[in-house]
Amino acid sequence: MEQSKIDWFVSNNSGKLTEDKMQLVTEKMKTMSDDKFALLQTTSLTSPVVVWVVSFFFGYLGLDRFMVGSIGAGVVKLLTFGGFGLWWFIDLFLIGGAARKRNFDKLAVFMM
């Protein structure tokens, strides 16, 4: 894999993964075929900032949890109006990490 392609991917997705996970993805991309890289490149990653904004305004409806793939938690938050406000508040601190984990899980499929 060409270093310029790797640098492009890292610059476009640096805030969407933790630093240690981004290093792991970078190392795997060095030995990745062009076909796999093309699939990796088309994978849509969620911005943790966008998820946090959605969580701030609509977290009591569970939309933030739906965005990170936690359907069950999203339904429970919806039915309890964000855990009566408590879960909504806690998610303001946790949802960014959940978004980064979901992004890594999406990329891990292509790194196998």
The 8 nearest C-alpha neighbors of each residue, nearest first, counted from 0:
[[1, 29, 31, 30, 2, 28, 32, 33],
 [0, 2, 3, 4, 5, 29, 6, 28],
 [1, 3, 5, 4, 6, 0, 29, 7],
 [2, 4, 6, 5, 1, 7, 0, 8],
 [5, 3, 7, 6, 2, 1, 8, 0],
 [4, 6, 2, 8, 7, 3, 9, 1],
 [7, 5, 3, 9, 4, 8, 10, 2],
 [8, 6, 4, 10, 5, 9, 3, 11],
 [7, 9, 5, 11, 6, 10, 12, 4],
 [10, 8, 6, 12, 13, 11, 7, 5],
 [9, 11, 7, 13, 8, 12, 6, 5],
 [12, 10, 8, 9, 13, 7, 14, 6],
 [13, 11, 9, 15, 10, 14, 8, 16],
 [12, 14, 9, 10, 15, 11, 16, 21],
 [15, 13, 16, 12, 17, 46, 47, 11],
 [14, 16, 12, 13, 99, 46, 47, 45],
 [17, 15, 99, 14, 21, 13, 20, 18],
 [16, 18, 20, 19, 21, 99, 15, 14],
 [19, 17, 21, 20, 22, 16, 13, 14],
 [18, 20, 22, 21, 17, 23, 16, 24],
 [21, 19, 23, 17, 22, 18, 16, 24],
 [20, 22, 18, 24, 23, 19, 16, 25],
 [23, 21, 25, 19, 20, 24, 26, 18],
 [22, 24, 20, 26, 21, 25, 27, 19],
 [23, 25, 21, 27, 22, 26, 28, 20],
 [26, 24, 22, 28, 23, 27, 21, 29],
 [25, 27, 23, 24, 29, 28, 22, 30],
 [26, 28, 24, 29, 25, 30, 23, 31],
 [29, 27, 31, 25, 30, 26, 24, 0],
 [28, 30, 0, 27, 26, 31, 25, 1],
 [31, 29, 28, 27, 0, 32, 26, 25],
 [32, 30, 28, 29, 0, 27, 35, 36],
 [31, 33, 35, 34, 36, 30, 0, 28],
 [32, 34, 36, 35, 37, 31, 0, 38],
 [35, 33, 37, 36, 32, 38, 31, 39],
 [34, 36, 38, 37, 32, 33, 39, 31],
 [35, 37, 39, 33, 38, 34, 40, 32],
 [36, 38, 40, 34, 35, 39, 33, 41],
 [39, 37, 35, 41, 36, 40, 34, 42],
 [40, 38, 36, 42, 37, 41, 35, 109],
 [39, 41, 37, 38, 42, 36, 8, 43],
 [42, 40, 38, 39, 43, 37, 36, 44],
 [43, 41, 39, 40, 44, 38, 106, 105],
 [42, 44, 41, 45, 40, 102, 105, 39],
 [45, 43, 102, 42, 46, 15, 12, 105],
 [46, 44, 47, 98, 43, 102, 15, 50],
 [45, 47, 49, 48, 15, 50, 44, 98],
 [48, 46, 95, 50, 49, 98, 51, 45],
 [49, 47, 51, 46, 50, 52, 95, 53],
 [48, 50, 52, 46, 51, 47, 53, 45],
 [49, 51, 47, 53, 48, 52, 63, 54],
 [50, 52, 54, 48, 49, 53, 47, 55],
 [53, 51, 55, 49, 54, 50, 48, 56],
 [52, 54, 50, 56, 51, 57, 55, 63],
 [55, 53, 58, 51, 63, 57, 52, 56],
 [56, 54, 52, 53, 58, 57, 51, 91],
 [55, 57, 53, 54, 58, 52, 59, 51],
 [58, 56, 54, 53, 59, 60, 55, 62],
 [59, 57, 54, 61, 60, 63, 87, 62],
 [58, 81, 60, 80, 57, 87, 61, 76],
 [61, 59, 77, 58, 57, 62, 80, 76],
 [60, 62, 73, 76, 58, 77, 64, 63],
 [63, 61, 65, 64, 60, 58, 57, 66],
 [64, 62, 54, 66, 65, 61, 58, 50],
 [65, 63, 73, 69, 67, 66, 61, 62],
 [64, 66, 62, 68, 70, 73, 63, 69],
 [67, 65, 63, 64, 68, 62, 50, 69],
 [68, 66, 64, 98, 65, 69, 101, 97],
 [67, 69, 65, 66, 70, 64, 101, 73],
 [70, 68, 64, 72, 65, 71, 67, 73],
 [69, 71, 73, 65, 72, 68, 74, 64],
 [72, 70, 74, 73, 69, 75, 65, 64],
 [73, 71, 75, 69, 74, 70, 76, 64],
 [72, 74, 61, 64, 70, 76, 71, 65],
 [73, 75, 77, 71, 76, 72, 78, 70],
 [76, 74, 72, 78, 77, 73, 79, 71],
 [77, 75, 81, 61, 73, 79, 74, 78],
 [76, 78, 60, 74, 61, 80, 75, 79],
 [77, 79, 75, 76, 80, 74, 81, 60],
 [80, 78, 82, 76, 81, 77, 83, 75],
 [81, 79, 59, 77, 83, 76, 82, 78],
 [82, 80, 59, 76, 87, 84, 83, 86],
 [81, 83, 86, 79, 84, 85, 80, 76],
 [84, 82, 81, 80, 85, 79, 86, 87],
 [83, 85, 81, 87, 82, 86, 88, 80],
 [84, 86, 88, 87, 82, 83, 89, 81],
 [85, 87, 82, 89, 81, 88, 84, 90],
 [86, 88, 81, 84, 90, 85, 59, 58],
 [89, 87, 85, 91, 86, 90, 84, 92],
 [90, 88, 86, 91, 87, 92, 85, 93],
 [91, 89, 93, 92, 94, 87, 88, 86],
 [90, 92, 88, 89, 93, 94, 54, 51],
 [91, 93, 90, 89, 94, 95, 88, 96],
 [94, 92, 90, 96, 95, 91, 97, 89],
 [93, 95, 97, 90, 96, 91, 92, 98],
 [96, 94, 47, 98, 97, 93, 51, 99],
 [97, 95, 99, 98, 94, 93, 100, 47],
 [96, 98, 94, 100, 95, 99, 101, 93],
 [99, 97, 101, 95, 96, 67, 100, 47],
 [100, 98, 16, 102, 96, 101, 97, 15],
 [101, 99, 97, 103, 102, 98, 96, 104],
 [100, 102, 104, 98, 99, 103, 67, 97],
 [103, 101, 99, 105, 100, 104, 44, 98],
 [102, 104, 106, 100, 105, 101, 107, 99],
 [103, 105, 107, 101, 102, 106, 100, 108],
 [104, 106, 102, 103, 107, 108, 101, 42],
 [107, 105, 103, 108, 104, 109, 102, 39],
 [106, 108, 110, 104, 109, 105, 103, 111],
 [107, 109, 106, 110, 105, 111, 104, 103],
 [110, 108, 107, 111, 106, 39, 35, 38],
 [109, 111, 107, 108, 27, 106, 24, 31],
 [110, 109, 108, 107, 27, 106, 31, 35]]
